[in-house]
Structure formats: structure tokens, C-alpha cells
């Protein structure tokens, strides 16, 4: 018996002020450039990985650009601090960094290319009290920035103050000048997040100009490396999460906080990401809404079983990812 796939408007009220988790399908809906298999696949397809760079990915048995970049950056800094002559390590770092920069520039749209979608993305996301974005891209960040110019009493908060994460994140739930707010978290990091050589973590700002270029310039300056988990198995991703104060705080505290409803949009529920769903078991979830692209019944079957396995016996509803009022689609 096929699962019914309803319009978002039919169930939206039941999920208001709940948690939404955004997967790569949300980014692809905004720009087809995000439809690549992985940043590493894209780099390989474009012939960006050669010599030492390719060997590093093979040796560490990973597809995570951020991990390789951080490892080589740390090795280069250790050699530099001990006055060890080792130009090859630094050159390997430069090549990995430049490969990542080129891959990101090739696939990530500029702000002006997605501006038309920001008002609807803002309207959709502000209906939730918590946004969890699994995507490393800047779409949610740009949506938050767009919201600063909308005078409607709503405020998005990412719990960063002057570029640094405040781990007392629960206090941001309290209303200040706003009438209602939404907390935003990046369980797998973001292009806008970085760390320095003593593992301090920051959010990158841009005082005018292109935020994307400002981020890439910071990487080129060799003062920071990016903080996002781009690829890898579930075990590798958890290890990367535990290596970051911000990511581990989100994993330990935010994901395990109390919630009654959960909306999943554009998420494939792949095995490598199910650790996130399992962290939310026992948090009080009673009902889950799952977006479906064009009535994909095999996906419905898989998603229903995964949710029951990982969250326990909860109600599951499916809605059309392209329905009015949903994500980038204007309400009727």
C-alpha cells in the first residue's frame, strides 16, 4: 500500500515551532550545482588531485577534504615551529587547500544567483524553533543575514557572539527585542566556520563584498582551516565531530534536547548520517514529517523503516517537497 504524500500546507500547523533538519536536497533545490556526488568526486573529475594530494586521501582512507587539509596544515605548522626544513609538507598543504578552494568555487553559487529564493526560505525556516543544517554551504547563513533586514519581530540566532560560539546556547532561546526566535546549528559545520592553529573556532564575517571570497581568502592566508565535515563514513564523521568543540556541543547537547516534532527536508537518510537521527531518540519526538521528491515511494518505504529503527515508534507523515509554502516554493 503506497504511503500518502500530502501538501505541506495540510500538515504544516502540526510542525510549527518544532525542529527542521535540512539535507543536501534542500541545497540542490536552490541550485543544481550542488548535485555533485562529493567535493572529492568533483575534484577528481576536474583533475585537481594529483601526486601527493591523492596519496594523502588514500593513506588516511578518507574522502573528507577538511580532515586532510587540517592534518597537513598541522604537520606543516609543527615543522615550522621546530625549524624543520620540509617544503614538501607545506606544498602538499597548499595543493590540498587550493584543490578545496577550486572545488568550492566551482560548485557554490554566488549570493546574487540565489537572492530570489531568500524571502521564501526565510518565511519557511522562521516557522521552526530550531534549524539543523547538514549542508556546509552558505544558503542558511545567507537566509539568516537576509532576516536581519526584515522587520517582522522574528530573529534567527546561531549562538555566535563576535565570531565566537557561546556554549551556553540555551540562553539564546530567551526573547530580547524580538517577539519570536529560531536557533540555527550546523551539526556538520559550515564554510563560514573555521579554526586556527591552536584549535580555536570562529565564524567568518564579511564587511561588504562577497562572503564566499572572504572565506576563501582566509584559507589562502594560512591562518585558518575550514570547519566542516564534508564526507566520510559514520565512524569517520563522528570522529571529526568529536574533534571540534562546536560540533561536539551540537552533537551532545542540541541534538539530545527535548522536542516534540521533527521535519526532515531534502535528507536522504543515508547510513553515514544516521548517527544524527539516533542522537535524537528519547528526546520526546512524537511526530516526524518527511519531504518526498515527486512521490518517490521506494524512498518512503526506506525512510519509514529507518525512522522507526532509529527513533522508535513515532508517527511519520510524508509531504511533497515542491508543495506551495515549502522551502523555496511560494505559498498560494
C-alpha positions in Angstrom: 0.0 0.0 0.0 1.6 3.3 -1.1 2.3 6.0 1.5 0.2 9.1 1.1 2.2 12.2 0.2 0.4 15.3 1.1 0.9 19.0 0.5 2.9 20.9 3.1 0.0 23.2 3.9 -2.1 20.2 5.1 0.3 19.3 7.9 2.4 22.5 8.5 0.5 23.6 11.6 1.4 20.4 13.4 5.1 21.1 12.9 5.2 24.8 13.7 7.8 25.8 16.3 9.4 22.3 16.0 12.8 21.2 14.7 13.7 21.0 11.0 16.8 19.2 9.6 18.0 20.2 6.2 19.9 17.8 3.9 21.6 18.2 0.6 18.3 18.0 -1.3 17.4 21.4 0.1 20.6 22.9 -1.4 20.0 21.2 -4.8 16.5 22.7 -4.9 18.1 26.1 -4.8 21.0 25.4 -7.2 21.7 22.4 -9.3 25.4 23.0 -8.9 25.1 21.2 -5.5 24.1 18.0 -7.3 27.6 16.5 -7.3 28.5 13.2 -5.5 31.0 14.9 -3.2 33.6 17.6 -3.2 36.3 14.9 -3.7 34.4 13.4 -6.6 34.2 16.8 -8.2 37.9 17.5 -7.7 38.8 14.1 -9.1 36.5 14.7 -12.1 38.2 18.0 -12.8 41.7 16.5 -12.4 42.5 18.6 -9.4 44.0 15.7 -7.3 47.5 14.7 -8.3 50.7 13.3 -6.8 51.0 13.8 -3.0 47.4 15.1 -2.7 45.8 11.9 -4.0 48.2 9.8 -1.9 47.1 11.6 1.3 43.4 10.7 0.7 44.5 7.1 0.0 46.8 6.8 3.1 44.2 8.1 5.6 41.4 6.2 3.9 39.0 9.2 3.8 37.1 11.4 1.4 36.9 14.3 3.9 38.7 17.4 2.5 38.6 19.2 5.8 40.3 16.3 7.6 43.2 16.1 5.1 43.6 19.8 5.0 43.8 20.1 8.8 46.2 17.1 9.2 48.7 18.5 6.6 48.3 22.1 8.0 49.1 20.9 11.5 52.1 18.9 10.2 53.4 22.0 8.3 52.9 24.2 11.4 54.8 21.7 13.6 57.7 21.6 11.2 57.7 25.4 11.0 57.7 25.8 14.8 60.6 23.4 15.2 62.5 24.9 12.3 62.4 21.6 10.4 63.1 22.2 6.7 60.3 20.4 5.0 59.0 22.2 1.9 57.2 19.2 0.6 54.7 19.1 3.5 53.9 22.7 3.1 53.5 22.4 -0.6 51.2 19.4 0.0 49.1 21.6 2.3 49.0 24.4 -0.4 47.9 21.9 -3.0 45.1 20.4 -0.9 43.9 23.9 0.1 43.9 25.1 -3.5 42.1 21.9 -4.6 39.4 22.6 -2.0 39.1 26.3 -2.9 38.7 25.4 -6.6 36.2 22.7 -5.9 34.1 25.0 -3.7 34.3 27.9 -6.2 33.2 25.6 -9.0 30.1 24.3 -7.2 29.0 27.1 -4.9 26.8 29.8 -6.4 27.4 33.4 -5.6 24.9 35.3 -3.5 23.3 37.2 -6.4 22.5 33.9 -8.1 20.2 32.7 -5.3 18.9 36.0 -3.9 15.4 35.5 -5.4 14.9 32.4 -3.1 15.9 34.1 0.2 12.5 35.6 1.1 10.7 32.3 0.8 13.5 30.4 2.5 13.2 32.9 5.3 9.5 32.5 5.6 9.7 28.8 5.7 12.5 28.4 8.2 11.2 31.0 10.7 8.2 28.7 11.3 10.5 26.4 13.3 12.2 27.0 16.6 15.4 25.0 15.7 17.1 24.7 12.3 19.7 21.9 11.9 21.5 22.3 8.5 23.7 19.3 7.5 25.0 21.3 4.5 28.4 23.0 4.6 27.2 25.7 2.1 26.1 29.3 2.8 22.4 29.1 2.0 21.1 29.1 5.6 23.7 31.6 6.6 22.6 34.0 3.8 19.0 33.4 4.9 19.8 34.4 8.4 21.5 37.5 7.1 18.5 38.3 4.9 16.3 38.1 8.0 18.2 40.9 9.7 16.7 43.3 7.3 13.1 42.1 7.8 11.3 44.0 10.5 8.7 41.4 11.5 9.7 40.7 15.1 11.4 37.4 14.3 15.2 36.7 14.8 17.5 33.9 13.8 20.3 33.2 16.3 23.3 30.9 15.6 24.7 31.4 19.1 27.9 33.1 17.9 28.9 36.3 19.6 31.6 38.4 17.9 32.6 35.5 15.9 32.9 33.0 18.8 30.5 30.3 19.8 28.8 30.7 23.2 28.3 27.2 24.6 25.6 28.4 26.9 23.4 28.2 23.8 20.2 27.6 25.7 20.1 31.2 26.8 19.5 32.3 23.3 16.0 30.9 23.5 15.1 33.8 25.7 13.5 36.7 23.9 15.3 40.0 23.9 14.0 42.6 21.5 12.4 40.0 19.2 8.9 38.5 19.6 9.9 35.1 18.4 13.2 33.4 17.5 14.8 30.4 15.8 18.1 28.9 16.8 20.3 27.7 13.9 23.0 25.0 14.2 25.4 23.2 11.7 25.9 19.7 13.0 28.5 19.0 10.3 30.0 22.5 10.2 29.9 25.2 7.5 32.1 27.1 5.1 31.6 30.1 7.4 33.2 28.3 10.3 37.0 27.9 10.8 39.7 27.1 13.3 43.2 28.4 13.9 46.4 26.6 14.8 45.5 26.2 18.5 42.1 24.8 17.7 40.1 27.9 18.5 36.9 28.1 16.4 35.4 31.2 14.7 32.7 32.3 12.4 33.9 34.3 9.4 32.2 37.6 8.6 32.4 39.8 5.6 32.2 43.6 5.9 30.7 44.1 2.5 31.7 42.2 -0.7 31.5 38.5 -1.2 31.3 36.3 1.9 32.4 33.3 -0.2 35.5 35.1 -1.4 36.2 36.4 2.1 36.2 32.8 3.3 38.5 31.6 0.5 40.8 34.5 1.3 41.1 33.4 4.9 42.0 29.9 3.8 44.7 31.3 1.5 46.1 33.3 4.3 47.1 30.1 6.2 45.8 31.5 9.5 42.6 29.3 9.5 41.3 26.0 8.1 37.7 25.3 7.4 35.4 23.6 10.0 33.1 21.3 8.2 32.7 17.5 7.8 32.4 17.1 4.0 32.4 13.3 3.6 33.2 10.0 5.2 31.6 7.0 6.9 29.5 7.4 10.0 32.6 6.4 12.2 34.8 9.0 10.4 32.2 11.7 10.7 31.7 11.1 14.5 35.5 11.2 15.0 35.6 14.6 13.2 32.7 15.9 15.2 34.3 14.9 18.5 37.5 16.7 17.4 35.6 20.1 17.3 34.2 21.9 20.4 31.4 23.5 18.4 30.4 20.3 16.6 30.6 18.1 19.7 28.5 20.5 21.7 25.8 20.4 19.0 26.1 16.7 18.9 26.0 16.2 22.7 23.5 18.9 23.7 21.5 20.3 20.9 20.6 17.0 19.2 19.6 15.5 22.6 17.5 18.4 23.7 13.7 18.0 24.1 11.5 18.3 21.0 8.0 17.0 20.1 8.2 17.2 16.3 10.9 16.8 13.6 10.7 17.8 10.0 13.2 16.3 7.6 13.7 18.2 4.3 15.9 17.0 1.5 17.7 14.4 3.5 18.5 11.0 2.0 18.8 9.3 5.5 22.0 7.6 4.3 23.8 5.2 6.6 26.7 7.6 7.0 24.4 10.2 8.6 22.0 8.1 10.8 24.1 8.9 13.9 22.3 12.2 14.0 18.9 10.7 14.0 19.9 8.2 16.7 21.1 11.0 18.9 17.5 12.4 18.8 16.0 9.1 20.1 14.4 9.6 23.5 14.1 13.4 23.1 10.3 13.3 23.1 9.6 13.2 19.4 6.1 12.1 18.7 5.7 13.0 15.0 8.1 13.2 12.0 7.3 15.0 8.7 9.5 13.8 5.8 9.8 15.6 2.4 9.4 13.4 -0.7 10.6 14.4 -4.2 7.8 13.7 -6.7 6.1 10.9 -4.9 9.2 8.5 -4.6 7.6 5.5 -2.9 10.8 3.4 -2.5 12.2 6.4 -0.5 9.1 6.5 1.6 9.4 2.8 2.4 13.1 3.2 3.4 12.6 6.4 5.3 9.7 5.0 7.4 11.7 2.0 8.4 14.9 4.0 9.2 12.9 6.4 11.4 11.2 3.6 13.3 14.5 1.8 13.8 16.4 4.9 14.9 13.7 7.0 16.8 11.4 4.2 17.9 7.6 4.1 17.4 6.7 7.6 16.1 4.1 8.9 13.7 5.5 9.5 10.2 4.0 11.7 7.6 5.2 12.4 4.1 4.8 15.7 2.2 5.6 16.9 -1.3 9.0 18.7 -1.3 7.7 21.0 -4.1 4.4 21.9 -2.5 3.4 25.6 -2.0 4.8 27.3 1.1 7.6 24.7 1.3 11.3 25.8 1.3 11.7 27.8 -2.0 8.1 27.4 -3.2 5.8 30.4 -2.5 2.6 29.9 -0.7 -0.6 30.0 -2.8 
